[in-house]
């Protein structure tokens, strides 16, 4: 029993003295309650009973901000959620300056998002999302800097609108599409009228008018209709009538 107790005590002593930290970890060391600095990565040697180590990860943290009820500047109630990316740059401040930096950053992100989004109109919230992301990132980075935390990016993920607002926006989008369709149709009519006016000016020439008439007859004949009735313009028949009158005069003489 004595040897077993000695073995357990030595194992506990070795476990208390030697610590191994990964490349992405740092150990904040306290000696009798006083901060003496940070160590790592690799093998760390502590004085048992005198020194205490708190591990801090330096990797990028992805913090999900839960949906927040927000009233926009134009009095529309929406729910907005986001994601915050940050990392610990100063392990000592992250442990000493704030009790729980993960929880503190999460709460700060929620309150800041409600404040910033509440100052924007609904149209800006939907269309200017990138500007809001930059503004959120700048505010959070400034307020978390004393904690040794660097906020690298903030992204608004989803904006949940009330059903009434969704229906209103759908009607607005439909009306906008109808307006564009009418404008395009009016522009097409205007262009067609302009081309017809140009064609009418050209068709004032009798020769061009007759050639167009003959072309139309060719197109109608190509359709293989059994019976085709079409009028003959006087200008087209006049040369033949004059020719007939000349022959009639000659026969009389």
C-alpha positions in Angstrom: 0.0 0.0 0.0 2.9 2.3 0.8 4.5 1.8 -2.6 1.2 2.2 -4.3 0.7 5.5 -2.5 4.2 6.7 -3.5 3.6 5.8 -7.1 0.3 7.7 -7.2 1.9 10.7 -5.5 4.8 10.7 -8.0 2.4 10.4 -11.0 0.3 13.3 -9.7 3.5 15.4 -9.0 4.8 14.8 -12.5 1.4 15.6 -14.0 1.3 18.9 -12.0 4.9 19.9 -13.0 5.0 19.1 -16.7 2.4 20.4 -19.1 2.4 20.1 -22.9 0.8 22.8 -25.0 -0.1 22.5 -28.7 1.1 25.0 -31.3 -2.2 26.9 -31.2 -2.3 27.1 -27.4 -0.7 29.4 -24.8 -0.6 29.0 -21.1 -1.2 32.1 -18.9 0.8 31.5 -15.6 -0.2 32.7 -12.2 2.2 32.4 -9.3 0.5 32.7 -5.9 -2.3 34.6 -7.7 -0.1 37.1 -9.5 0.3 37.1 -13.3 3.8 36.2 -14.3 3.2 35.9 -18.1 2.3 33.4 -20.8 4.2 30.4 -22.0 4.1 27.9 -24.8 3.9 26.1 -27.0 5.7 22.9 -26.1 6.7 21.6 -22.7 5.9 23.8 -19.7 7.3 23.3 -16.2 5.2 24.5 -13.3 6.0 24.7 -9.6 3.4 22.5 -7.9 1.2 24.3 -5.4 2.6 27.7 -6.3 2.0 28.2 -10.0 -1.3 27.7 -11.9 -1.8 27.7 -15.7 -4.8 28.6 -17.7 -4.9 27.4 -21.3 -6.0 29.8 -24.1 -6.5 28.8 -27.7 -5.3 31.2 -30.4 -7.3 29.6 -33.2 -10.0 31.5 -35.0 -13.3 31.2 -33.2 -16.6 31.0 -35.0 -19.3 32.5 -32.8 -23.0 32.0 -33.8 -25.2 35.0 -32.8 -28.7 33.7 -32.2 -31.7 35.5 -33.8 -32.4 38.9 -32.3 -35.8 40.7 -32.4 -35.1 44.1 -34.0 -37.3 47.0 -34.8 -35.9 48.9 -37.8 -35.9 52.7 -38.2 -39.1 52.5 -40.2 -40.9 50.5 -37.4 -40.7 47.0 -39.0 -40.2 44.1 -36.7 -37.6 41.5 -38.0 -35.4 38.8 -36.7 -31.7 38.9 -37.6 -28.9 36.4 -36.8 -25.3 36.6 -37.6 -21.9 34.9 -37.2 -18.8 36.5 -35.7 -15.2 35.5 -36.4 -12.5 36.4 -33.9 -9.3 35.2 -32.3 -7.3 35.9 -29.1 -4.3 38.0 -29.8 -3.3 38.7 -26.2 -3.8 35.7 -23.9 -3.0 37.5 -20.8 -5.7 40.2 -21.3 -8.2 37.6 -22.4 -7.9 36.0 -19.0 -7.3 39.0 -16.7 -9.4 41.7 -18.2 -12.7 39.7 -18.7 -14.1 36.8 -16.8 -15.3 34.7 -19.8 -14.2 36.3 -23.1 -16.4 33.9 -25.2 -19.6 34.7 -23.3 -18.7 38.5 -23.1 -18.0 38.6 -26.9 -21.3 36.8 -27.6 -23.3 39.2 -25.5 -21.6 42.2 -26.9 -22.3 41.0 -30.5 -26.0 40.6 -29.7 -26.4 44.0 -28.2 -24.3 45.7 -30.9 -26.3 44.0 -33.7 -29.6 45.1 -32.2 -28.3 48.7 -31.9 -26.8 48.9 -35.4 -29.6 47.2 -37.3 -32.2 49.2 -35.3 -30.7 52.4 -36.8 -31.3 51.3 -40.4 -34.4 51.2 -42.6 -35.7 47.8 -43.8 -34.5 48.6 -47.4 -31.0 49.4 -46.1 -31.0 46.3 -44.0 -31.8 44.1 -47.0 -29.7 45.9 -49.7 -26.8 47.4 -47.7 -25.9 44.3 -45.8 -22.2 44.6 -46.6 -22.0 48.1 -45.1 -23.7 46.8 -41.9 -21.3 44.0 -41.6 -18.3 46.3 -41.8 -19.9 48.7 -39.2 -20.5 45.8 -36.8 -17.0 44.5 -37.3 -15.5 47.9 -36.5 -17.6 48.4 -33.4 -17.0 45.0 -32.0 -13.2 45.1 -32.8 -12.9 48.4 -31.0 -14.8 47.3 -27.9 -13.0 43.9 -27.6 -9.5 45.3 -28.1 -8.9 45.8 -24.3 -9.7 42.1 -23.9 -6.9 41.1 -26.3 -9.4 39.9 -28.9 -9.4 40.7 -32.6 -12.7 40.6 -34.5 -11.8 39.8 -38.1 -15.3 39.5 -39.7 -19.0 39.8 -39.0 -21.6 38.4 -41.4 -25.4 38.8 -41.1 -26.7 35.4 -42.1 -30.5 35.7 -42.3 -33.2 38.3 -42.0 -36.6 36.9 -41.1 -39.5 39.1 -42.2 -43.1 39.0 -41.0 -45.6 37.3 -43.3 -47.4 40.5 -44.0 -44.2 42.2 -45.1 -43.3 39.3 -47.3 -46.7 39.6 -49.1 -46.3 43.3 -49.5 -42.8 43.0 -50.9 -44.0 40.3 -53.3 -46.8 42.6 -54.6 -44.2 45.4 -54.9 -41.9 43.2 -56.9 -44.8 42.1 -59.2 -45.9 45.7 -59.8 -42.3 46.6 -60.7 -42.1 43.7 -63.2 -45.4 44.8 -64.8 -44.1 48.4 -65.0 -40.9 47.2 -66.7 -42.9 45.1 -69.1 -45.1 48.0 -70.1 -42.1 50.3 -70.6 -40.4 47.7 -72.8 -43.7 47.2 -74.8 -44.1 51.0 -75.2 -40.5 51.3 -76.4 -41.0 48.5 -78.9 -44.2 50.2 -80.2 -42.3 53.5 -80.5 -39.4 51.9 -82.5 -41.9 50.0 -84.7 -43.8 53.3 -85.4 -40.5 55.0 -86.2 -39.5 52.3 -88.7 -43.0 52.4 -90.3 -42.7 56.2 -90.7 -39.3 55.7 -92.4 -40.8 53.0 -94.7 -43.7 55.2 -95.6 -41.3 57.9 -96.7 -39.5 55.4 -98.9 -42.8 54.0 -100.3 -43.8 57.4 -101.7 -41.8 56.5 -104.8 -44.2 54.7 -107.3 -41.6 52.3 -108.5 -40.7 51.2 -105.0 -44.4 50.8 -104.2 -45.0 48.6 -107.2 -42.0 46.4 -106.4 -43.2 46.0 -102.8 -46.7 45.0 -104.2 -45.2 42.4 -106.5 -43.1 41.0 -103.7 -46.2 40.7 -101.6 -48.0 38.8 -104.4 -45.0 36.4 -104.6 -45.3 35.7 -100.9 -49.0 35.1 -101.0 -48.7 32.7 -104.0 -46.1 30.7 -102.1 -48.6 29.8 -99.4 -50.4 27.4 -101.9 -53.9 28.9 -101.4 -56.6 27.6 -103.7 -58.1 31.0 -104.5 -56.4 34.4 -104.0 -58.2 37.7 -104.5 -56.1 40.8 -104.6 -56.7 44.4 -105.9 -54.6 45.8 -108.7 -53.4 49.4 -108.3 -54.2 51.8 -111.1 -50.6 52.9 -111.4 -49.7 49.3 -112.2 -52.3 49.0 -114.9 -52.0 52.4 -116.5 -49.0 51.5 -118.8 -51.0 48.6 -120.2 -54.1 50.7 -120.7 -52.2 53.3 -122.6 -50.6 50.6 -124.8 -54.0 49.2 -125.5 -55.4 52.7 -126.5 -52.5 53.1 -129.0 -53.1 49.8 -130.7 -56.9 50.7 -130.9 -56.2 54.0 -132.6 -53.9 52.3 -135.1 -56.6 49.7 -136.0 -59.2 52.4 -136.5 -57.0 54.2 -139.0 
